[in-house]
């Protein structure tokens, strides 16, 4: 009811068929009840691993080639992305890691390829709205390069003479 009231659509993400039947039934029911929500999408990663997701996409593409639906020479980054668990999920802009951790832990490996990272020593249960605001302020101060080197890029040192 809280999701419906706030216009939030719930989507499960991962190898959901591995979940116990009763858990999967509740997830599917909630997905159905919130399917028309338009304010926000809440993706719940269950039985999820980033390497598993990329392997899932690769197997899907291999199956398409095997069945003749796609020629191996026509496989592209876009086609691999379309084979991920949720092809409609946009790339992640900001990853906030709490508890002093400085690793991805296999989280959304494809979708975080150009994400910015913010590290907090606060444990997740103690991460406050003020901590979140600091993360957003830090993110807002960054220059997004998406793997490119920009002209007059402040992050790139000029060669010494």
Secondary structure, 3 states (H helix, E strand, C coil): CHHHHCCEEEEEECCHHHCCHHHHHHHHHHHHHCCCCCCEEEEEECCCCHHHHHHHHHHHHHHHHHCCCCCHHHCCHHHHHHCCCCCCCCCCCEEEECCCCCCCCCCCCCCCCCCEEEECCCCHHHCCHHHHHHHHHHHHCCCCCCCCCCCCCCCCCCCCC
